[in-house]
């Protein structure tokens, strides 16, 4: 099956997750087209779509929002999986474990993902923690707040969780 794995990223962590998902799809015998939403992307030749974005200020980045708006009708007719890369993921976080446990039940899907879930054939949404370096956190106040929240710089992506998400996509696609 031909699957579009489309993403937008601010610093590269989301690209890494998308690459891993595309790699797992390819290893399972599917044709995975990895596409950066910074340029035009046409999903019409694909039987399924995996769409991901970095989350800033609780929302997906503009290229993912534009893609979702432009291709909403097409996405309604194809199975789709969504993922976000953000501070607190489902299984890992950039902040302290204690604060992450408090935040997770309060987290909402970004508006674009929630809208797609209501209007498209979304099979699953997943949140992953990303990677961050000091120069990526805005301003001195932001860096201080991050550190007070138990924030740790570095790569916090849970690759086992990404692989499990990809495996669920593959099982679902194989069942179509």
VMD Tcl script that builds the backbone (N, CA, C; Angstrom):
set m [mol new atoms 528]
animate dup $m
set s [atomselect $m all]
$s set {name element resname resid chain x y z} {
  {N N UNK 1 A 0.844 -1.176 0.000}
  {CA C UNK 1 A 0.000 0.000 0.000}
  {C C UNK 1 A 0.889 1.239 0.000}
  {N N UNK 2 A 0.471 2.269 -0.728}
  {CA C UNK 2 A 1.220 3.521 -0.796}
  {C C UNK 2 A 0.720 4.456 0.310}
  {N N UNK 3 A 1.633 4.844 1.197}
  {CA C UNK 3 A 1.291 5.648 2.364}
  {C C UNK 3 A 2.082 6.957 2.336}
  {N N UNK 4 A 1.384 8.067 2.528}
  {CA C UNK 4 A 2.030 9.371 2.660}
  {C C UNK 4 A 2.359 9.591 4.125}
  {N N UNK 5 A 3.615 9.865 4.425}
  {CA C UNK 5 A 4.032 10.260 5.776}
  {C C UNK 5 A 4.478 11.711 5.654}
  {N N UNK 6 A 3.578 12.619 6.024}
  {CA C UNK 6 A 3.813 14.056 5.866}
  {C C UNK 6 A 4.002 14.693 7.240}
  {N N UNK 7 A 4.900 15.667 7.307}
  {CA C UNK 7 A 5.226 16.271 8.601}
  {C C UNK 7 A 5.676 17.717 8.397}
  {N N UNK 8 A 5.627 18.460 9.486}
  {CA C UNK 8 A 6.277 19.762 9.552}
  {C C UNK 8 A 7.022 19.816 10.879}
  {N N UNK 9 A 8.161 20.474 10.861}
  {CA C UNK 9 A 9.035 20.481 12.033}
  {C C UNK 9 A 9.648 21.851 12.224}
  {N N UNK 10 A 9.952 22.179 13.446}
  {CA C UNK 10 A 10.624 23.452 13.725}
  {C C UNK 10 A 12.135 23.254 13.799}
  {N N UNK 11 A 12.577 22.196 14.489}
  {CA C UNK 11 A 14.004 21.982 14.702}
  {C C UNK 11 A 14.500 20.591 14.296}
  {N N UNK 12 A 13.597 19.726 13.836}
  {CA C UNK 12 A 14.019 18.433 13.322}
  {C C UNK 12 A 13.527 17.215 14.088}
  {N N UNK 13 A 13.040 17.365 15.309}
  {CA C UNK 13 A 12.595 16.196 16.075}
  {C C UNK 13 A 11.403 15.512 15.406}
  {N N UNK 14 A 10.487 16.290 14.862}
  {CA C UNK 14 A 9.312 15.711 14.206}
  {C C UNK 14 A 9.723 14.984 12.932}
  {N N UNK 15 A 10.675 15.534 12.221}
  {CA C UNK 15 A 11.194 14.852 11.025}
  {C C UNK 15 A 11.740 13.476 11.413}
  {N N UNK 16 A 12.466 13.403 12.510}
  {CA C UNK 16 A 13.011 12.127 12.962}
  {C C UNK 16 A 11.930 11.104 13.249}
  {N N UNK 17 A 10.840 11.526 13.868}
  {CA C UNK 17 A 9.726 10.609 14.145}
  {C C UNK 17 A 9.092 10.153 12.834}
  {N N UNK 18 A 8.863 11.107 11.905}
  {CA C UNK 18 A 8.273 10.766 10.608}
  {C C UNK 18 A 9.175 9.805 9.835}
  {N N UNK 19 A 10.477 10.044 9.872}
  {CA C UNK 19 A 11.423 9.140 9.190}
  {C C UNK 19 A 11.342 7.731 9.767}
  {N N UNK 20 A 11.230 7.634 11.073}
  {CA C UNK 20 A 11.166 6.313 11.723}
  {C C UNK 20 A 9.893 5.583 11.312}
  {N N UNK 21 A 8.771 6.294 11.289}
  {CA C UNK 21 A 7.507 5.678 10.889}
  {C C UNK 21 A 7.592 5.222 9.429}
  {N N UNK 22 A 8.105 6.079 8.556}
  {CA C UNK 22 A 8.247 5.716 7.135}
  {C C UNK 22 A 9.160 4.503 6.980}
  {N N UNK 23 A 10.237 4.462 7.745}
  {CA C UNK 23 A 11.162 3.319 7.692}
  {C C UNK 23 A 10.453 2.030 8.088}
  {N N UNK 24 A 9.671 2.077 9.155}
  {CA C UNK 24 A 8.953 0.882 9.614}
  {C C UNK 24 A 7.909 0.442 8.585}
  {N N UNK 25 A 7.235 1.384 7.951}
  {CA C UNK 25 A 6.267 1.050 6.906}
  {C C UNK 25 A 6.963 0.361 5.729}
  {N N UNK 26 A 8.107 0.902 5.330}
  {CA C UNK 26 A 8.875 0.334 4.222}
  {C C UNK 26 A 9.357 -1.069 4.567}
  {N N UNK 27 A 9.863 -1.247 5.771}
  {CA C UNK 27 A 10.325 -2.572 6.209}
  {C C UNK 27 A 9.196 -3.604 6.199}
  {N N UNK 28 A 7.953 -3.123 6.382}
  {CA C UNK 28 A 6.795 -4.022 6.386}
  {C C UNK 28 A 6.251 -4.257 4.981}
  {N N UNK 29 A 6.919 -3.692 3.968}
  {CA C UNK 29 A 6.525 -3.943 2.589}
  {C C UNK 29 A 5.612 -2.905 1.964}
  {N N UNK 30 A 5.412 -1.800 2.649}
  {CA C UNK 30 A 4.563 -0.728 2.109}
  {C C UNK 30 A 5.439 0.339 1.458}
  {N N UNK 31 A 4.874 1.052 0.517}
  {CA C UNK 31 A 5.584 2.165 -0.116}
  {C C UNK 31 A 5.271 3.422 0.689}
  {N N UNK 32 A 6.260 3.963 1.373}
  {CA C UNK 32 A 6.072 5.143 2.215}
  {C C UNK 32 A 6.752 6.343 1.569}
  {N N UNK 33 A 5.978 7.370 1.271}
  {CA C UNK 33 A 6.511 8.616 0.737}
  {C C UNK 33 A 6.638 9.610 1.881}
  {N N UNK 34 A 7.862 9.953 2.248}
  {CA C UNK 34 A 8.140 10.903 3.327}
  {C C UNK 34 A 8.176 12.301 2.725}
  {N N UNK 35 A 7.298 13.211 3.205}
  {CA C UNK 35 A 7.206 14.548 2.621}
  {C C UNK 35 A 7.173 15.620 3.696}
  {N N UNK 36 A 8.030 16.618 3.535}
  {CA C UNK 36 A 8.058 17.790 4.399}
  {C C UNK 36 A 6.980 18.752 3.908}
  {N N UNK 37 A 6.092 19.173 4.787}
  {CA C UNK 37 A 5.000 20.064 4.419}
  {C C UNK 37 A 5.443 21.499 4.169}
  {N N UNK 38 A 6.757 21.756 4.236}
  {CA C UNK 38 A 7.268 23.088 3.898}
  {C C UNK 38 A 7.023 23.379 2.415}
  {N N UNK 39 A 6.903 22.323 1.616}
  {CA C UNK 39 A 6.601 22.471 0.190}
  {C C UNK 39 A 5.241 21.872 -0.101}
  {N N UNK 40 A 4.775 21.991 -1.355}
  {CA C UNK 40 A 3.467 21.426 -1.699}
  {C C UNK 40 A 3.497 19.893 -1.650}
  {N N UNK 41 A 2.438 19.314 -1.109}
  {CA C UNK 41 A 2.311 17.864 -0.992}
  {C C UNK 41 A 0.905 17.488 -1.442}
  {N N UNK 42 A 0.821 16.519 -2.358}
  {CA C UNK 42 A -0.462 16.055 -2.879}
  {C C UNK 42 A -0.725 14.643 -2.371}
  {N N UNK 43 A -1.746 14.459 -1.531}
  {CA C UNK 43 A -2.011 13.130 -0.976}
  {C C UNK 43 A -2.861 12.233 -1.880}
  {N N UNK 44 A -3.280 12.721 -3.029}
  {CA C UNK 44 A -4.272 11.993 -3.824}
  {C C UNK 44 A -3.800 10.630 -4.317}
  {N N UNK 45 A -2.523 10.416 -4.504}
  {CA C UNK 45 A -2.024 9.126 -5.003}
  {C C UNK 45 A -1.784 8.111 -3.885}
  {N N UNK 46 A -2.118 8.456 -2.661}
  {CA C UNK 46 A -1.827 7.603 -1.515}
  {C C UNK 46 A -3.108 6.984 -0.966}
  {N N UNK 47 A -3.020 5.743 -0.543}
  {CA C UNK 47 A -4.166 5.032 0.013}
  {C C UNK 47 A -4.376 5.350 1.495}
  {N N UNK 48 A -3.336 5.854 2.166}
  {CA C UNK 48 A -3.407 6.183 3.591}
  {C C UNK 48 A -2.443 7.336 3.868}
  {N N UNK 49 A -2.697 8.031 4.979}
  {CA C UNK 49 A -1.889 9.205 5.328}
  {C C UNK 49 A -1.502 9.151 6.800}
  {N N UNK 50 A -0.236 9.437 7.074}
  {CA C UNK 50 A 0.259 9.670 8.433}
  {C C UNK 50 A 0.703 11.123 8.445}
  {N N UNK 51 A 0.134 11.918 9.347}
  {CA C UNK 51 A 0.378 13.358 9.372}
  {C C UNK 51 A 0.868 13.771 10.754}
  {N N UNK 52 A 1.983 14.495 10.796}
  {CA C UNK 52 A 2.536 14.913 12.077}
  {C C UNK 52 A 3.050 16.329 12.067}
  {N N UNK 53 A 3.100 16.917 13.248}
  {CA C UNK 53 A 3.589 18.282 13.394}
  {C C UNK 53 A 4.207 18.483 14.770}
  {N N UNK 54 A 5.158 19.395 14.813}
  {CA C UNK 54 A 5.625 19.918 16.092}
  {C C UNK 54 A 4.476 20.728 16.687}
  {N N UNK 55 A 4.462 20.834 17.997}
  {CA C UNK 55 A 3.455 21.637 18.685}
  {C C UNK 55 A 4.162 22.800 19.354}
  {N N UNK 56 A 3.705 23.996 19.038}
  {CA C UNK 56 A 4.194 25.216 19.693}
  {C C UNK 56 A 2.981 25.970 20.205}
  {N N UNK 57 A 3.026 26.390 21.452}
  {CA C UNK 57 A 1.906 27.083 22.085}
  {C C UNK 57 A 0.625 26.270 21.986}
  {N N UNK 58 A 0.744 24.955 22.107}
  {CA C UNK 58 A -0.421 24.077 22.113}
  {C C UNK 58 A -1.015 23.760 20.757}
  {N N UNK 59 A -0.411 24.270 19.684}
  {CA C UNK 59 A -1.000 24.075 18.357}
  {C C UNK 59 A 0.020 23.545 17.355}
  {N N UNK 60 A -0.496 22.867 16.315}
  {CA C UNK 60 A 0.351 22.415 15.219}
  {C C UNK 60 A 0.897 23.613 14.472}
  {N N UNK 61 A 2.011 23.432 13.799}
  {CA C UNK 61 A 2.611 24.501 13.002}
  {C C UNK 61 A 1.752 24.785 11.765}
  {N N UNK 62 A 1.884 25.998 11.238}
  {CA C UNK 62 A 1.050 26.471 10.122}
  {C C UNK 62 A 1.070 25.553 8.892}
  {N N UNK 63 A 2.202 24.997 8.461}
  {CA C UNK 63 A 2.158 24.126 7.276}
  {C C UNK 63 A 1.235 22.913 7.447}
  {N N UNK 64 A 1.189 22.332 8.635}
  {CA C UNK 64 A 0.293 21.190 8.874}
  {C C UNK 64 A -1.163 21.644 8.870}
  {N N UNK 65 A -1.427 22.802 9.450}
  {CA C UNK 65 A -2.793 23.333 9.447}
  {C C UNK 65 A -3.257 23.621 8.021}
  {N N UNK 66 A -2.387 24.212 7.209}
  {CA C UNK 66 A -2.749 24.488 5.802}
  {C C UNK 66 A -3.012 23.194 5.044}
  {N N UNK 67 A -2.156 22.196 5.233}
  {CA C UNK 67 A -2.331 20.907 4.563}
  {C C UNK 67 A -3.684 20.302 4.956}
  {N N UNK 68 A -3.996 20.291 6.245}
  {CA C UNK 68 A -5.259 19.722 6.723}
  {C C UNK 68 A -6.453 20.453 6.122}
  {N N UNK 69 A -6.407 21.778 6.079}
  {CA C UNK 69 A -7.511 22.557 5.502}
  {C C UNK 69 A -7.653 22.292 4.005}
  {N N UNK 70 A -6.552 22.298 3.310}
  {CA C UNK 70 A -6.557 22.123 1.855}
  {C C UNK 70 A -7.029 20.729 1.441}
  {N N UNK 71 A -6.690 19.711 2.221}
  {CA C UNK 71 A -6.970 18.328 1.827}
  {C C UNK 71 A -7.989 17.640 2.735}
  {N N UNK 72 A -8.799 18.406 3.439}
  {CA C UNK 72 A -9.768 17.844 4.385}
  {C C UNK 72 A -10.688 16.812 3.722}
  {N N UNK 73 A -11.217 17.122 2.528}
  {CA C UNK 73 A -12.129 16.198 1.838}
  {C C UNK 73 A -11.406 14.901 1.473}
  {N N UNK 74 A -10.187 15.020 0.998}
  {CA C UNK 74 A -9.420 13.822 0.639}
  {C C UNK 74 A -9.140 12.978 1.884}
  {N N UNK 75 A -8.796 13.620 2.969}
  {CA C UNK 75 A -8.479 12.896 4.196}
  {C C UNK 75 A -9.713 12.208 4.782}
  {N N UNK 76 A -10.898 12.714 4.453}
  {CA C UNK 76 A -12.124 12.079 4.941}
  {C C UNK 76 A -12.323 10.707 4.312}
  {N N UNK 77 A -11.764 10.484 3.136}
  {CA C UNK 77 A -11.950 9.229 2.443}
  {C C UNK 77 A -10.815 8.240 2.580}
  {N N UNK 78 A -9.772 8.564 3.300}
  {CA C UNK 78 A -8.599 7.691 3.459}
  {C C UNK 78 A -8.330 7.460 4.940}
  {N N UNK 79 A -7.824 6.286 5.296}
  {CA C UNK 79 A -7.430 6.103 6.690}
  {C C UNK 79 A -6.247 7.018 7.004}
  {N N UNK 80 A -6.293 7.640 8.179}
  {CA C UNK 80 A -5.245 8.588 8.559}
  {C C UNK 80 A -4.839 8.368 10.015}
  {N N UNK 81 A -3.576 8.624 10.267}
  {CA C UNK 81 A -3.014 8.577 11.616}
  {C C UNK 81 A -2.325 9.911 11.853}
  {N N UNK 82 A -2.467 10.455 13.046}
  {CA C UNK 82 A -1.909 11.763 13.377}
  {C C UNK 82 A -0.951 11.636 14.551}
  {N N UNK 83 A 0.087 12.475 14.530}
  {CA C UNK 83 A 0.980 12.526 15.689}
  {C C UNK 83 A 1.508 13.936 15.885}
  {N N UNK 84 A 1.805 14.226 17.137}
  {CA C UNK 84 A 2.404 15.506 17.520}
  {C C UNK 84 A 3.715 15.234 18.235}
  {N N UNK 85 A 4.641 16.167 18.125}
  {CA C UNK 85 A 5.882 16.128 18.882}
  {C C UNK 85 A 5.887 17.395 19.726}
  {N N UNK 86 A 5.961 17.203 21.050}
  {CA C UNK 86 A 5.758 18.317 21.972}
  {C C UNK 86 A 6.530 18.100 23.266}
  {N N UNK 87 A 6.309 18.944 24.221}
  {CA C UNK 87 A 7.041 18.876 25.484}
  {C C UNK 87 A 6.712 17.607 26.270}
  {N N UNK 88 A 5.425 17.270 26.336}
  {CA C UNK 88 A 4.981 16.096 27.074}
  {C C UNK 88 A 4.328 15.133 26.097}
  {N N UNK 89 A 4.913 13.953 25.971}
  {CA C UNK 89 A 4.331 12.909 25.140}
  {C C UNK 89 A 3.555 11.923 25.991}
  {N N UNK 90 A 3.016 10.921 25.353}
  {CA C UNK 90 A 2.231 9.915 26.055}
  {C C UNK 90 A 3.088 9.103 27.017}
  {N N UNK 91 A 4.342 8.847 26.648}
  {CA C UNK 91 A 5.186 7.984 27.477}
  {C C UNK 91 A 6.481 8.630 27.957}
  {N N UNK 92 A 6.806 9.801 27.471}
  {CA C UNK 92 A 8.039 10.487 27.896}
  {C C UNK 92 A 7.788 11.991 27.886}
  {N N UNK 93 A 8.698 12.731 28.483}
  {CA C UNK 93 A 8.519 14.179 28.590}
  {C C UNK 93 A 9.855 14.878 28.757}
  {N N UNK 94 A 9.871 16.157 28.401}
  {CA C UNK 94 A 11.058 16.994 28.584}
  {C C UNK 94 A 11.110 17.578 29.990}
  {N N UNK 95 A 9.977 17.516 30.700}
  {CA C UNK 95 A 9.887 18.079 32.044}
  {C C UNK 95 A 9.922 16.944 33.068}
  {N N UNK 96 A 9.860 17.286 34.342}
  {CA C UNK 96 A 9.943 16.269 35.391}
  {C C UNK 96 A 8.814 15.257 35.248}
  {N N UNK 97 A 9.087 14.030 35.650}
  {CA C UNK 97 A 8.087 12.964 35.562}
  {C C UNK 97 A 6.853 13.305 36.398}
  {N N UNK 98 A 7.063 13.900 37.535}
  {CA C UNK 98 A 5.941 14.263 38.414}
  {C C UNK 98 A 5.038 15.291 37.746}
  {N N UNK 99 A 5.618 16.336 37.175}
  {CA C UNK 99 A 4.825 17.356 36.494}
  {C C UNK 99 A 4.163 16.771 35.245}
  {N N UNK 100 A 4.869 15.918 34.534}
  {CA C UNK 100 A 4.307 15.289 33.331}
  {C C UNK 100 A 3.077 14.457 33.687}
  {N N UNK 101 A 3.119 13.716 34.796}
  {CA C UNK 101 A 1.953 12.923 35.229}
  {C C UNK 101 A 0.763 13.828 35.514}
  {N N UNK 102 A 1.009 15.011 36.027}
  {CA C UNK 102 A -0.069 15.966 36.312}
  {C C UNK 102 A -0.605 16.583 35.018}
  {N N UNK 103 A 0.282 16.852 34.057}
  {CA C UNK 103 A -0.097 17.511 32.805}
  {C C UNK 103 A -0.850 16.577 31.852}
  {N N UNK 104 A -0.420 15.334 31.728}
  {CA C UNK 104 A -0.980 14.411 30.714}
  {C C UNK 104 A -2.506 14.348 30.709}
  {N N UNK 105 A -3.173 14.183 31.849}
  {CA C UNK 105 A -4.636 14.080 31.792}
  {C C UNK 105 A -5.310 15.385 31.361}
  {N N UNK 106 A -4.593 16.482 31.447}
  {CA C UNK 106 A -5.145 17.793 31.095}
  {C C UNK 106 A -4.834 18.204 29.653}
  {N N UNK 107 A -3.955 17.434 28.997}
  {CA C UNK 107 A -3.546 17.781 27.631}
  {C C UNK 107 A -4.714 17.605 26.671}
  {N N UNK 108 A -4.816 18.534 25.745}
  {CA C UNK 108 A -5.816 18.440 24.687}
  {C C UNK 108 A -5.079 18.280 23.367}
  {N N UNK 109 A -5.730 17.602 22.438}
  {CA C UNK 109 A -5.159 17.526 21.098}
  {C C UNK 109 A -5.095 18.921 20.521}
  {N N UNK 110 A -4.064 19.217 19.732}
  {CA C UNK 110 A -4.048 20.502 19.033}
  {C C UNK 110 A -5.318 20.647 18.188}
  {N N UNK 111 A -5.759 21.855 17.995}
  {CA C UNK 111 A -7.025 22.141 17.303}
  {C C UNK 111 A -7.113 21.439 15.947}
  {N N UNK 112 A -6.041 21.481 15.167}
  {CA C UNK 112 A -6.060 20.856 13.833}
  {C C UNK 112 A -6.292 19.356 13.958}
  {N N UNK 113 A -5.609 18.690 14.881}
  {CA C UNK 113 A -5.780 17.250 15.067}
  {C C UNK 113 A -7.202 16.932 15.522}
  {N N UNK 114 A -7.733 17.712 16.448}
  {CA C UNK 114 A -9.093 17.485 16.937}
  {C C UNK 114 A -10.113 17.687 15.814}
  {N N UNK 115 A -9.912 18.694 14.982}
  {CA C UNK 115 A -10.813 18.943 13.851}
  {C C UNK 115 A -10.738 17.795 12.857}
  {N N UNK 116 A -9.535 17.334 12.551}
  {CA C UNK 116 A -9.391 16.205 11.633}
  {C C UNK 116 A -10.049 14.946 12.203}
  {N N UNK 117 A -9.913 14.735 13.483}
  {CA C UNK 117 A -10.526 13.561 14.108}
  {C C UNK 117 A -12.046 13.603 13.898}
  {N N UNK 118 A -12.619 14.794 13.924}
  {CA C UNK 118 A -14.064 14.939 13.766}
  {C C UNK 118 A -14.513 14.868 12.305}
  {N N UNK 119 A -13.613 15.181 11.366}
  {CA C UNK 119 A -14.030 15.285 9.959}
  {C C UNK 119 A -13.356 14.298 9.021}
  {N N UNK 120 A -12.317 13.632 9.450}
  {CA C UNK 120 A -11.570 12.722 8.578}
  {C C UNK 120 A -11.633 11.308 9.165}
  {N N UNK 121 A -11.043 10.377 8.464}
  {CA C UNK 121 A -11.040 8.979 8.878}
  {C C UNK 121 A -9.793 8.704 9.733}
  {N N UNK 122 A -9.690 9.398 10.859}
  {CA C UNK 122 A -8.518 9.281 11.733}
  {C C UNK 122 A -8.638 8.023 12.580}
  {N N UNK 123 A -7.637 7.158 12.480}
  {CA C UNK 123 A -7.626 5.900 13.222}
  {C C UNK 123 A -6.992 6.056 14.596}
  {N N UNK 124 A -5.996 6.960 14.698}
  {CA C UNK 124 A -5.324 7.156 15.983}
  {C C UNK 124 A -4.554 8.473 15.967}
  {N N UNK 125 A -4.500 9.094 17.153}
  {CA C UNK 125 A -3.652 10.264 17.380}
  {C C UNK 125 A -2.687 9.886 18.501}
  {N N UNK 126 A -1.423 10.302 18.360}
  {CA C UNK 126 A -0.414 9.993 19.379}
  {C C UNK 126 A 0.462 11.222 19.612}
  {N N UNK 127 A 0.806 11.463 20.859}
  {CA C UNK 127 A 1.712 12.556 21.220}
  {C C UNK 127 A 3.049 11.967 21.667}
  {N N UNK 128 A 4.119 12.516 21.122}
  {CA C UNK 128 A 5.475 12.101 21.485}
  {C C UNK 128 A 6.224 13.302 22.051}
  {N N UNK 129 A 7.064 13.061 23.050}
  {CA C UNK 129 A 7.966 14.119 23.499}
  {C C UNK 129 A 9.044 14.279 22.433}
  {N N UNK 130 A 9.597 15.466 22.341}
  {CA C UNK 130 A 10.596 15.749 21.318}
  {C C UNK 130 A 11.998 15.874 21.865}
  {N N UNK 131 A 12.758 16.724 21.233}
  {CA C UNK 131 A 14.139 17.005 21.617}
  {C C UNK 131 A 14.283 18.515 21.686}
  {N N UNK 132 A 15.102 18.977 22.592}
  {CA C UNK 132 A 15.267 20.425 22.740}
  {C C UNK 132 A 16.676 20.761 23.222}
  {N N UNK 133 A 17.178 21.857 22.737}
  {CA C UNK 133 A 18.462 22.414 23.162}
  {C C UNK 133 A 18.209 23.811 23.724}
  {N N UNK 134 A 19.092 24.339 24.573}
  {CA C UNK 134 A 18.851 25.634 25.218}
  {C C UNK 134 A 18.519 26.762 24.241}
  {N N UNK 135 A 19.182 26.799 23.090}
  {CA C UNK 135 A 18.948 27.899 22.149}
  {C C UNK 135 A 17.585 27.819 21.474}
  {N N UNK 136 A 16.881 26.696 21.617}
  {CA C UNK 136 A 15.568 26.548 21.010}
  {C C UNK 136 A 14.452 27.044 21.919}
  {N N UNK 137 A 14.735 27.230 23.201}
  {CA C UNK 137 A 13.721 27.699 24.134}
  {C C UNK 137 A 13.723 29.218 24.117}
  {N N UNK 138 A 12.570 29.847 23.936}
  {CA C UNK 138 A 12.528 31.300 23.751}
  {C C UNK 138 A 12.826 32.103 25.027}
  {N N UNK 139 A 13.811 32.968 24.949}
  {CA C UNK 139 A 14.104 33.940 25.995}
  {C C UNK 139 A 14.582 33.357 27.315}
  {N N UNK 140 A 15.170 34.206 28.093}
  {CA C UNK 140 A 15.713 33.811 29.388}
  {C C UNK 140 A 14.600 33.385 30.342}
  {N N UNK 141 A 13.466 34.086 30.319}
  {CA C UNK 141 A 12.354 33.735 31.203}
  {C C UNK 141 A 11.844 32.337 30.854}
  {N N UNK 142 A 11.706 32.055 29.566}
  {CA C UNK 142 A 11.262 30.733 29.132}
  {C C UNK 142 A 12.206 29.643 29.580}
  {N N UNK 143 A 13.501 29.910 29.482}
  {CA C UNK 143 A 14.496 28.910 29.899}
  {C C UNK 143 A 14.443 28.684 31.407}
  {N N UNK 144 A 14.229 29.754 32.175}
  {CA C UNK 144 A 14.136 29.620 33.635}
  {C C UNK 144 A 12.890 28.810 33.997}
  {N N UNK 145 A 11.762 29.117 33.380}
  {CA C UNK 145 A 10.523 28.376 33.649}
  {C C UNK 145 A 10.698 26.907 33.283}
  {N N UNK 146 A 11.340 26.651 32.144}
  {CA C UNK 146 A 11.594 25.279 31.708}
  {C C UNK 146 A 12.405 24.536 32.769}
  {N N UNK 147 A 13.449 25.137 33.259}
  {CA C UNK 147 A 14.290 24.491 34.271}
  {C C UNK 147 A 13.530 24.302 35.588}
  {N N UNK 148 A 12.707 25.281 35.979}
  {CA C UNK 148 A 11.916 25.159 37.202}
  {C C UNK 148 A 10.894 24.031 37.096}
  {N N UNK 149 A 10.452 23.734 35.876}
  {CA C UNK 149 A 9.506 22.644 35.644}
  {C C UNK 149 A 10.220 21.291 35.580}
  {N N UNK 150 A 11.501 21.306 35.879}
  {CA C UNK 150 A 12.270 20.068 35.829}
  {C C UNK 150 A 12.694 19.709 34.418}
  {N N UNK 151 A 12.659 20.710 33.531}
  {CA C UNK 151 A 13.020 20.482 32.142}
  {C C UNK 151 A 14.472 20.065 31.981}
  {N N UNK 152 A 14.684 19.139 31.062}
  {CA C UNK 152 A 16.031 18.651 30.764}
  {C C UNK 152 A 16.244 18.785 29.260}
  {N N UNK 153 A 17.350 19.346 28.887}
  {CA C UNK 153 A 17.678 19.470 27.473}
  {C C UNK 153 A 18.117 18.120 26.939}
  {N N UNK 154 A 17.949 17.938 25.641}
  {CA C UNK 154 A 18.347 16.691 25.001}
  {C C UNK 154 A 17.191 16.059 24.244}
  {N N UNK 155 A 17.383 14.810 23.864}
  {CA C UNK 155 A 16.413 14.061 23.069}
  {C C UNK 155 A 15.557 13.203 23.992}
  {N N UNK 156 A 14.256 13.454 24.013}
  {CA C UNK 156 A 13.333 12.741 24.897}
  {C C UNK 156 A 12.352 11.871 24.116}
  {N N UNK 157 A 12.637 11.653 22.817}
  {CA C UNK 157 A 11.742 10.813 22.025}
  {C C UNK 157 A 11.833 9.368 22.509}
  {N N UNK 158 A 10.684 8.747 22.669}
  {CA C UNK 158 A 10.602 7.347 23.099}
  {C C UNK 158 A 10.453 6.508 21.829}
  {N N UNK 159 A 11.583 5.993 21.346}
  {CA C UNK 159 A 11.587 5.278 20.068}
  {C C UNK 159 A 10.771 3.998 20.131}
  {N N UNK 160 A 10.699 3.364 21.282}
  {CA C UNK 160 A 9.861 2.166 21.414}
  {C C UNK 160 A 8.386 2.535 21.226}
  {N N UNK 161 A 7.988 3.685 21.730}
  {CA C UNK 161 A 6.605 4.149 21.558}
  {C C UNK 161 A 6.338 4.503 20.089}
  {N N UNK 162 A 7.307 5.147 19.433}
  {CA C UNK 162 A 7.166 5.461 18.009}
  {C C UNK 162 A 7.034 4.162 17.214}
  {N N UNK 163 A 7.860 3.173 17.520}
  {CA C UNK 163 A 7.792 1.883 16.828}
  {C C UNK 163 A 6.449 1.189 17.077}
  {N N UNK 164 A 5.934 1.282 18.289}
  {CA C UNK 164 A 4.638 0.665 18.601}
  {C C UNK 164 A 3.517 1.351 17.813}
  {N N UNK 165 A 3.584 2.670 17.692}
  {CA C UNK 165 A 2.609 3.427 16.893}
  {C C UNK 165 A 2.687 2.977 15.438}
  {N N UNK 166 A 3.901 2.880 14.914}
  {CA C UNK 166 A 4.085 2.427 13.530}
  {C C UNK 166 A 3.551 1.004 13.357}
  {N N UNK 167 A 3.767 0.155 14.329}
  {CA C UNK 167 A 3.281 -1.227 14.249}
  {C C UNK 167 A 1.755 -1.268 14.211}
  {N N UNK 168 A 1.103 -0.387 14.982}
  {CA C UNK 168 A -0.367 -0.334 14.951}
  {C C UNK 168 A -0.852 0.153 13.589}
  {N N UNK 169 A -0.140 1.115 13.004}
  {CA C UNK 169 A -0.496 1.585 11.664}
  {C C UNK 169 A -0.370 0.431 10.667}
  {N N UNK 170 A 0.731 -0.288 10.746}
  {CA C UNK 170 A 0.967 -1.407 9.814}
  {C C UNK 170 A -0.112 -2.477 9.968}
  {N N UNK 171 A -0.446 -2.857 11.198}
  {CA C UNK 171 A -1.486 -3.869 11.418}
  {C C UNK 171 A -2.811 -3.406 10.829}
  {N N UNK 172 A -3.118 -2.127 11.012}
  {CA C UNK 172 A -4.370 -1.581 10.507}
  {C C UNK 172 A -4.390 -1.566 8.989}
  {N N UNK 173 A -3.289 -1.135 8.379}
  {CA C UNK 173 A -3.187 -1.092 6.918}
  {C C UNK 173 A -3.256 -2.507 6.348}
  {N N UNK 174 A -2.557 -3.427 6.967}
  {CA C UNK 174 A -2.564 -4.812 6.480}
  {C C UNK 174 A -3.970 -5.413 6.546}
  {N N UNK 175 A -4.802 -4.903 7.447}
  {CA C UNK 175 A -6.167 -5.400 7.583}
  {C C UNK 175 A -7.152 -4.760 6.614}
  {N N UNK 176 A -6.708 -3.781 5.853}
  {CA C UNK 176 A -7.628 -3.100 4.914}
  {C C UNK 176 A -7.893 -3.948 3.688}
}
mol reanalyze $m
mol bondsrecalc $m
mol representation Tube
mol addrep $m
